[in-house]
Amino acid sequence: MRIAVTGSIATDHLMVFPGRFADQLIPDQLAHVSLSFLVDALEVRRGGVAANIAFGLGSMGLAPLLVGAVGSDFAEYETWLKEHGVDTGAVLVSGDRQTARFLCITDQDANQIAAFYAGAMQQARDIDLRRLDTLLNPRTDLVLVCPDDPAAMLRHTAGCRELGLPFAADPSQQLARLEPEETRDLVDGARWLFTNEYEAALLRERTGWEHTEILARVGIWVTTLGGAGVRIDRRGEPTLTVPAVPDAPVADPTGVGDAFRAGFLAGLGRDLPLDAAARLGCVVAAQALAAVGSQTYRIDPSHLLRTAEHAYGIEAAEQLAPALEELL
């Protein structure tokens, strides 16, 4: 399965606050918040939603095509991605802007406060999928449209429709920036729709569509539920719920949803049924949760299978084994 992943490519600055954000908030002063947190740790890591997902897919042998915009400081990052099986031939390099930056503080309850500087990502709108025809066709089975410059997301979705390429909508953090009509345009006709639970509610609010109406417009809606696992909805079918890996060590939640998407799509790419692909996604997500940074986890088949057996039983692990052997 050949997947093109469009979206953000960034450097993450991850900080740890030893207290609780909630303890610092005064209810009757929320309109005048002015806070500074003294943090205990700072990690500078490679990130960006599209790059994180591409890293996971590449680590599992799917050779994804990464589509996004970066600055002239990308050379070392590009080498890293290539070493992990990512095709960077469609990455646009800006001549005057730095690669995007993600700055995030995580408290002891794994709550996060973050900011994102777009930088070169703003030039992603200049990428035209129609001009990438030699890279996309005839091998591309899916284009994943991840958080990016909003104009780029809309352009990529329109490009997929024009080229007849199946696409997955993953608007994620950009839902807060998108207008209702833009959100509807990104979702309508998607083969796959990815959200977390909060984003699912925000998506309904932005589109003005009820749950059933969204299902009538997309193929399959995948909603990650944090520690509760993942919910998969299809029109006319019962909801499928797969629990998360229990008692998974927590080092850093950044990029865990991206790791789930990589594992899930990799499973689909090896013809696993939905529930098994979701279990693989949850197992890979647990690997990412135990590491600091979005691209520091390793894909170790034997460890993944042990985790799957612990979480879902021997039969579930045996179902994943052939797919993992083929992926790696």
DARATA-V596927 format. One record per helix or strand. SS is the DSSP state (H for helix, E for strand). FROM is the first residue (numbers start at 1). TO is the last residue. If there is no record, write none. Layout:
ss=SS from=FROM to=TO
ss=SS from=FROM to=TO
This chain:
ss=E from=2 to=6
ss=E from=10 to=16
ss=H from=21 to=24
ss=H from=27 to=32
ss=E from=41 to=47
ss=H from=49 to=59
ss=E from=65 to=70
ss=H from=72 to=83
ss=E from=87 to=93
ss=E from=100 to=106
ss=E from=112 to=117
ss=H from=119 to=126
ss=H from=129 to=136
ss=E from=140 to=146
ss=H from=150 to=163
ss=E from=167 to=170
ss=H from=172 to=176
ss=H from=180 to=187
ss=E from=192 to=196
ss=H from=197 to=207
ss=H from=211 to=217
ss=E from=220 to=224
ss=H from=226 to=228
ss=E from=230 to=234
ss=E from=240 to=242
ss=H from=256 to=269
ss=H from=274 to=289
ss=H from=301 to=312
ss=H from=314 to=327
